[in-house]
Amino acid sequence: MKEVPGEVRRLVGEREDARATRDFARADALRDRIRAAGFEVTDTPVGPSIAARAEEEEVEPEPYRRSEDVPSVLEEEPSVDVSVQWVVQGWPEDVRRGIEAFGRTGAPASCAHVVVDVTGSSWPEGTDVVRFDPEAGWAAARNAGLRRAAGRVVAIVDGSIEPTGDALAPLVTALADPSVGVTGPFGIVTDHHLHHFHESGGPEVDAVESYLMAIRRELVLAGLRFDEKFRFYRSADIELSFQVKAGGLRATVTEVPVTRHEHRMWEHTPEEQRERWSKRNYYRFLDRWRGRTDLLVDPERSPGSSG
């Protein structure tokens, strides 16, 4: 049995005096102090009984159901160089691998990790964890994380990515150029019909893939968001890149040291389903951006050519 400290016994005595003089407000306040000390006092016919309070189970907060419900830090001053943002729709071990790798590489840029998690997993101390509704979809989860961006630069990273060196400093340097709006190591270009995106080494590209893409926080503060109709990840990064380019900024390739592992969401989604979701996303992209050849690096590129 846990020993009752003398200070707690003193508070119990004062509470008895308060009850005797019918000063119940003071008695209640003293009970609260006793509880705060880790003990419970129970009134019995033969006097007060004191016992250690049972440990209360920590209750997991309810997951957020909409991105706009997540408390935003965007109005606050940036507190780190880079916010590294992850979304966990499964396979939390992949994201843990990535977070640990960022810690090992000794990047000179200060960073903070934001994990939007639909699985209820546990995360390293210091991680900003946003519990999110698994039914909300990929883009909504990404937008939830954007609201927690405390860094001057936001790095959007997929769980398939593992840094093998300093992957942050080159991105920060690239975005120091005010003409660059989005950058990352995986660039793509398309033809003038906006069909058949191809990988490109850049440096100028039509879009940057969200395996690893970086943007300045100021764009997020100004309203840049993923289209939440993109419940599956495919083409959501292209659509975001076109938003950036429509604002008069460039999309560029920045080489960084990373290993790209299996993309679990793609590999573990049944082929028929992923093709259906991918087509739905692509047609949504076309509905908004068809005809915007002015946003392309090479508006004259013919179908089937690669950059």
C-alpha positions as CSV (number, residue, x, y, z in Angstrom):
1,M,0.0,0.0,0.0
2,K,1.3,3.4,-0.9
3,E,2.4,5.4,2.2
4,V,0.4,8.6,2.8
5,P,2.7,11.6,3.1
6,G,2.4,13.9,6.0
7,E,1.4,16.8,3.8
8,V,-1.6,14.8,2.5
9,R,-2.6,14.0,6.1
10,R,-2.4,17.6,7.0
11,L,-4.7,18.5,4.1
12,V,-7.1,15.9,5.2
13,G,-7.1,17.3,8.7
14,E,-7.8,20.8,7.4
15,R,-10.6,19.4,5.3
16,E,-12.2,17.9,8.4
17,D,-12.0,21.2,10.2
18,A,-13.6,22.9,7.2
19,R,-16.4,20.4,7.1
20,A,-17.0,20.8,10.9
21,T,-17.5,24.6,10.4
22,R,-19.7,23.9,7.3
23,D,-17.2,25.6,5.0
24,F,-17.9,23.2,2.2
25,A,-16.3,25.4,-0.5
26,R,-13.0,25.2,1.3
27,A,-13.5,21.4,1.9
28,D,-14.0,20.8,-1.8
29,A,-10.9,22.8,-2.7
30,L,-8.9,20.8,-0.2
31,R,-10.2,17.5,-1.7
32,D,-9.0,18.7,-5.1
33,R,-5.5,19.4,-3.6
34,I,-5.5,15.9,-2.1
35,R,-6.5,14.4,-5.5
36,A,-3.8,16.4,-7.2
37,A,-1.3,14.8,-4.8
38,G,-2.4,11.3,-5.9
39,F,-4.8,10.4,-3.1
40,E,-8.5,10.0,-2.6
41,V,-10.3,10.9,0.6
42,T,-13.6,9.1,1.4
43,D,-15.8,10.1,4.3
44,T,-16.9,7.2,6.5
45,P,-18.9,7.0,9.8
46,V,-15.6,6.6,11.7
47,G,-13.7,9.4,10.0
48,P,-11.9,10.0,6.7
49,S,-10.3,7.2,4.8
50,I,-7.3,7.9,2.6
51,A,-6.1,5.8,-0.3
52,A,-3.9,6.2,-3.3
53,R,-5.8,7.1,-6.4
54,A,-6.0,4.4,-9.1
55,E,-3.9,5.1,-12.2
56,E,-6.2,6.5,-14.8
57,E,-5.8,5.1,-18.3
58,E,-4.8,7.7,-20.8
59,V,-7.7,8.1,-23.2
60,E,-6.8,8.5,-26.9
61,P,-8.3,11.6,-28.4
62,E,-11.0,11.1,-31.0
63,P,-9.5,11.4,-34.5
64,Y,-10.2,14.5,-36.5
65,R,-12.7,14.0,-39.3
66,R,-11.9,17.0,-41.4
67,S,-8.6,18.8,-42.1
68,E,-10.0,22.2,-41.1
69,D,-10.8,20.9,-37.6
70,V,-7.1,20.4,-36.9
71,P,-5.6,23.3,-34.8
72,S,-3.4,25.4,-37.1
73,V,0.0,26.8,-36.2
74,L,0.4,28.6,-39.5
75,E,-0.3,32.0,-37.9
76,E,2.6,31.5,-35.5
77,E,6.2,32.4,-36.3
78,P,8.1,29.4,-37.7
79,S,10.0,27.6,-35.0
80,V,12.2,25.3,-37.2
81,D,13.7,25.2,-40.6
82,V,11.7,22.3,-42.0
83,S,8.5,20.6,-41.1
84,V,8.8,17.0,-42.4
85,Q,5.3,15.7,-43.0
86,W,4.2,12.1,-43.2
87,V,0.8,10.4,-43.7
88,V,0.2,6.9,-42.3
89,Q,-2.6,5.0,-43.9
90,G,-0.9,1.7,-43.1
91,W,2.6,0.3,-42.5
92,P,3.7,2.7,-39.8
93,E,7.1,0.9,-39.6
94,D,8.0,2.6,-43.0
95,V,7.5,6.0,-41.5
96,R,9.4,5.1,-38.4
97,R,12.3,4.0,-40.7
98,G,12.2,7.4,-42.4
99,I,12.1,9.4,-39.2
100,E,15.0,7.5,-37.8
101,A,17.0,8.0,-41.0
102,F,16.5,11.7,-40.8
103,G,17.8,11.6,-37.3
104,R,20.9,9.6,-38.3
105,T,21.9,11.8,-41.2
106,G,22.8,14.8,-39.0
107,A,21.1,17.3,-41.2
108,P,22.2,20.9,-40.3
109,A,18.7,22.2,-40.9
110,S,16.5,21.9,-37.8
111,C,13.4,19.9,-38.5
112,A,10.2,18.7,-36.7
113,H,8.2,15.7,-37.8
114,V,4.4,15.8,-38.3
115,V,2.7,12.4,-38.6
116,V,-0.9,12.3,-39.7
117,D,-1.9,8.8,-38.5
118,V,-5.1,6.8,-39.2
119,T,-3.8,3.7,-37.5
120,G,-3.5,4.7,-33.9
121,S,0.2,3.7,-33.7
122,S,2.8,5.0,-31.2
123,W,5.5,7.5,-32.3
124,P,8.8,8.8,-31.1
125,E,8.8,11.5,-28.4
126,G,8.7,14.9,-30.0
127,T,6.6,13.9,-33.0
128,D,3.6,16.1,-33.6
129,V,0.9,13.4,-34.1
130,V,-2.5,14.1,-35.7
131,R,-5.0,11.3,-35.3
132,F,-7.1,11.4,-38.4
133,D,-10.2,9.6,-39.7
134,P,-9.2,6.8,-42.0
135,E,-12.2,7.5,-44.2
136,A,-11.2,11.1,-45.0
137,G,-8.7,10.2,-47.7
138,W,-5.1,11.0,-48.6
139,A,-5.4,14.6,-49.6
140,A,-7.4,15.6,-46.6
141,A,-4.8,13.9,-44.4
142,R,-2.1,15.8,-46.1
143,N,-4.0,19.1,-45.6
144,A,-4.4,18.2,-41.9
145,G,-0.6,17.9,-41.7
146,L,-0.1,21.2,-43.5
147,R,-2.0,23.0,-40.8
148,R,0.7,21.8,-38.3
149,A,3.6,23.1,-40.3
150,A,6.0,24.9,-38.0
151,G,8.9,25.1,-40.4
152,R,9.8,27.7,-43.0
153,V,9.9,24.9,-45.5
154,V,7.4,22.0,-45.6
155,A,8.8,18.7,-46.9
156,I,6.0,16.3,-47.9
157,V,7.5,12.8,-47.6
158,D,6.1,9.3,-48.4
159,G,6.9,6.3,-46.2
160,S,8.7,4.7,-49.1
161,I,11.5,7.3,-48.7
162,E,14.6,6.7,-46.6
163,P,17.3,9.5,-46.5
164,T,20.9,8.3,-46.8
165,G,22.4,11.7,-46.2
166,D,21.3,15.3,-45.7
167,A,18.1,15.4,-47.7
168,L,16.9,18.7,-46.3
169,A,19.6,21.3,-46.8
170,P,19.4,21.0,-50.7
171,L,15.7,21.6,-50.6
172,V,16.0,24.6,-48.3
173,T,18.7,26.0,-50.6
174,A,16.5,25.5,-53.7
175,L,13.5,27.2,-52.2
176,A,15.6,30.2,-51.2
177,D,15.2,31.2,-54.8
178,P,11.9,33.1,-54.7
179,S,11.0,32.0,-58.2
180,V,10.9,28.3,-57.2
181,G,7.6,27.2,-55.7
182,V,7.9,23.5,-55.4
183,T,11.0,21.2,-55.7
184,G,12.1,17.6,-55.1
185,P,14.1,14.8,-56.5
186,F,11.3,13.2,-58.6
187,G,10.2,15.5,-61.4
188,I,7.9,14.8,-64.3
189,V,6.9,16.4,-67.6
190,T,4.0,15.9,-70.0
191,D,3.0,16.6,-73.6
192,H,0.8,19.5,-74.7
193,H,-2.3,17.4,-74.2
194,L,-1.4,16.9,-70.6
195,H,-1.2,13.2,-71.2
196,H,1.5,10.6,-70.3
197,F,3.7,12.2,-67.7
198,H,7.3,11.1,-67.8
199,E,10.1,11.2,-65.4
200,S,12.5,14.1,-66.0
201,G,15.9,15.1,-64.5
202,G,14.9,18.8,-64.9
203,P,16.0,21.1,-63.7
204,E,12.7,22.6,-64.9
205,V,9.7,20.3,-64.8
206,D,6.0,20.4,-65.0
207,A,5.3,18.7,-61.6
208,V,7.1,17.2,-58.6
209,E,6.0,13.9,-57.3
210,S,5.0,13.6,-53.6
211,Y,7.4,10.8,-52.8
212,L,9.4,13.8,-51.7
213,M,8.3,17.4,-52.5
214,A,9.1,20.6,-50.7
215,I,7.3,24.0,-50.6
216,R,7.6,27.2,-48.7
217,R,5.4,27.5,-45.7
218,E,4.3,31.0,-46.9
219,L,2.4,29.3,-49.8
220,V,0.5,27.1,-47.3
221,L,-0.3,30.2,-45.2
222,A,-1.6,31.8,-48.4
223,G,-4.0,28.9,-49.0
224,L,-2.2,26.3,-51.0
225,R,-3.8,22.9,-50.3
226,F,-4.3,19.5,-51.9
227,D,-7.7,19.0,-53.6
228,E,-9.5,16.8,-51.0
229,K,-11.5,15.1,-53.8
230,F,-8.2,13.1,-54.3
231,R,-8.9,10.4,-51.8
232,F,-6.2,8.2,-53.4
233,Y,-2.7,9.8,-53.8
234,R,-2.2,9.4,-57.5
235,S,-2.1,12.8,-59.5
236,A,-2.8,14.8,-56.3
237,D,0.8,16.0,-56.4
238,I,0.5,17.0,-60.1
239,E,-2.6,19.0,-59.3
240,L,-0.8,20.8,-56.4
241,S,2.2,21.5,-58.7
242,F,0.0,23.1,-61.2
243,Q,-1.6,25.3,-58.5
244,V,2.0,26.4,-57.7
245,K,2.8,27.1,-61.3
246,A,-0.4,28.9,-61.9
247,G,0.8,31.3,-59.2
248,G,3.8,32.2,-61.4
249,L,6.3,30.0,-59.7
250,R,8.6,27.2,-61.0
251,A,8.7,23.5,-60.3
252,T,12.3,22.2,-60.2
253,V,14.3,19.0,-59.6
254,T,16.6,19.1,-56.6
255,E,18.8,16.0,-56.2
256,V,18.9,14.7,-52.6
257,P,20.4,11.5,-51.2
258,V,17.5,9.1,-50.6
259,T,16.6,5.5,-51.2
260,R,13.1,4.8,-52.5
261,H,11.6,1.6,-51.2
262,E,8.4,-0.2,-52.2
263,H,5.4,2.1,-52.3
264,R,3.1,0.0,-50.1
265,M,-0.2,1.7,-50.9
266,W,0.3,1.1,-54.6
267,E,1.6,-2.5,-54.3
268,H,-1.1,-3.5,-51.8
269,T,-4.1,-2.0,-53.5
270,P,-5.9,-4.5,-55.8
271,E,-5.0,-3.6,-59.4
272,E,-8.5,-3.0,-60.6
273,Q,-9.2,-0.7,-57.7
274,R,-6.1,1.3,-58.0
275,E,-6.6,1.7,-61.8
276,R,-10.1,3.0,-61.2
277,W,-9.0,5.4,-58.5
278,S,-6.1,6.6,-60.6
279,K,-8.3,7.3,-63.6
280,R,-10.8,9.2,-61.5
281,N,-8.0,11.4,-60.1
282,Y,-6.5,12.0,-63.4
283,Y,-9.8,13.0,-65.0
284,R,-10.4,15.4,-62.1
285,F,-6.9,16.9,-62.8
286,L,-7.8,17.3,-66.5
287,D,-11.1,18.9,-65.7
288,R,-9.3,21.8,-64.0
289,W,-6.1,22.1,-66.0
290,R,-6.9,21.0,-69.6
291,G,-5.6,23.6,-72.0
292,R,-3.1,25.2,-69.6
293,T,-0.2,24.6,-71.9
294,D,1.2,27.9,-70.7
295,L,2.2,26.2,-67.4
296,L,4.4,23.6,-69.2
297,V,8.1,23.7,-69.5
298,D,7.8,22.7,-73.2
299,P,4.3,23.4,-74.5
300,E,5.4,22.0,-77.9
301,R,6.4,18.6,-76.5
302,S,4.7,15.9,-78.6
303,P,2.9,12.9,-77.1
304,G,5.3,10.0,-76.3
305,S,8.5,12.1,-76.0
306,S,10.3,12.2,-72.7
307,G,12.3,14.9,-70.9
